[in-house]
């Protein structure tokens, strides 16, 4: 594609963004406004119209999948490969930097990356070693604290705990964690960016070389950047690089994990000469959906301002269904999906979005009862599965004997007679001698410290790892993986489980071998051993929650997981105060604003049909609630809605069996004689409230929430319930 063709097919603001003069620029890209196309064409424009080398361009995305797709689209647009251009996530690019300058960054050449699970295991070990009460100082809490500090660019030495006992203890754990990681030669995800930022600060010569190279820096999803990411970008841009940022403040929904909406809002304060372009034409949703979404988000203050519009027609009115309870809500959406499929649509066209994972259970039950395939989007990805992480830990220890997290995970997996007491002794000695677990093990075995049984088991383990270690980088990676799986005993261990789950784990092990066979060393890992390159790839891919290819099935996911996706039909369930927005958000303006942005994101996922569902009664978190409709529903203009109310006289039976339409004679008959909401008394459990009924005759059951005994299902024939 030549220069003149690069602007073909773009609307006016898109052309302005693509062909903007060299300099800083902020592109406010509304939902469905073609931001990916703008980024791809901007990079192509820089190469063709501005005669820049791909090596002078850095493009930052938020997922590896997006980076791969962007590179592919750029090469497709240009018609040739773009070797030398850096395209990747913040973590991927910073990791590449650290691999190139490991010595200057004070890291071992074979440093490994701790994923979230490995980090948690290490913190548990540290907290036990500090003889702290794990109930009072849970590792998960320490993990959150440490990651939050790193997102802000803070090491333990930068933090003043003062006289606060909580802060003092967290700081002590953070310091111990830093020392343990440094000793073991491992880094966590937060450390990747923090250490690369520190590398540039202490080595201006290295920074200058990258500043000279990367004259153009493009960043996608800028509204999701945190403090350290923005500081990293500003340092790299310096006085010579140009930042071209693309984002949407109305879609900033990750404040709870460190994202700073003020980064995109204050960009013009930091770069006063930056141009600003708004992409407001939407190519995804109908007029009614966009008008409703605009009306909701308009209630947030401190917006940069944007109004989505479309050249398409208004489409169908948004369906607002007021269900009796969550079973009625689930039954209604199942019926609508059936209707969509009967009219020629696919099940996968339908997405069910919810605020809390706890909401999915009833919906899953209803779908199963209707024999309708579904999947929960964002479940465990391949590299997150336990059996895969076990193999990867063996491979990590093969690559780096000082990796304590890997050592602890597999030293007794599969079980080989190394008990908790032995591991406690190992940990204590390692801590006292400032050694890694492997070093401590070697030393204590030489001193004949352990019992014969424990000593033999540990010796066999060390020998196993040594035997799995190739002499050079020539052994094919898939052969090494096969060797690890077989010689470690993992295959035999999972083969003992003859169930479908056990067979699935065996299949996953085989798929890992296939993955290593197909693995191609990326450009940025040319100087790394193949094993290290693959392990880094696995760690960076872990936990991204990207979608895999599945059969035609209904999509279930949280509203956060839906970001970046789109579907012909979207159901947003649980549109109630206390659930969406959540109770804690109602009194906090900042959190409420983010909840409203989350609602906006959910609404703009829909292309053709949008259903908003709320209930008059909901049983959630162990108690029955009578919620009021979400304030977000009240913010939608009535002319954009078609309200549908459930028939209150409908019998609400088992999972997915409640019906939102009355029987043909127009009247529902409840054969139990009890109705939801009725007060009853039981001889043993006392007074309670009827929640649900199920069945008829001798098999009829009733669900009651008792004041003191909790919720119970009772067979009506034997319960001897009395109406109060």
Secondary structure, DSSP 8 states (H G I E B T S, - for coil): --HHHHTTT--HHHHHHHT--SS-EEEEE-TTS-HHHHHHHHHHHHHHTS---GGGEEEEESSHHHHHHHHHHHHHHHTS--TT-EEEEHHHHHHHHHHHTTTTTT--TT-EE--HHHHHHHHHHHHHHTT--TTTS-HHHHHHHHHHHHHTT--GGG---TT-HHHHHHHHHHHHHHHHHHHHTEE-HHHHHHHHHHHHHH-HHHHHHHHHH--EEEESSGGG--HHHHHHHHHHHTTT-EEEEEE-GGG---GGGT--HHHHHSHHHH-TT-EEEEE-B-SSS-HHHHHHHHHHHTT-SS------B-SS---S-EEEEEESSHHHHHHHHHHHHHHHHHTT--GGGEEEEESSGGGHHHHHHHHHHTT--EEETT---GGGSHHHHHHHHHHHHHH-TT-HHHHHHHTTSS--S--HHHHHHHHHHHHHHT--HHHHHHHHHHTT-S-HHHHHHHHHHHHHHHHHS-SSTTS-HHHHHHHHHHHTTHHHHHHT--SHHHHHHHHHHHHHHHHHHH----GGGTTS-HHHHHHHHHHHHTT--------S-EEEEETTTTTT--EEEEEE---BTBBTTBHHHHT-HHHHHHHHHHHHHHHTTEEEEEEEEEES-EEETTEEE---B-HHHHTS-GGGEEEEE--TT----STTT--SS--TTS----TTS--TT-EEEETTTEEEEEEEEE--GGG-EEEEEETTTEEEEEEHHHH--EE-
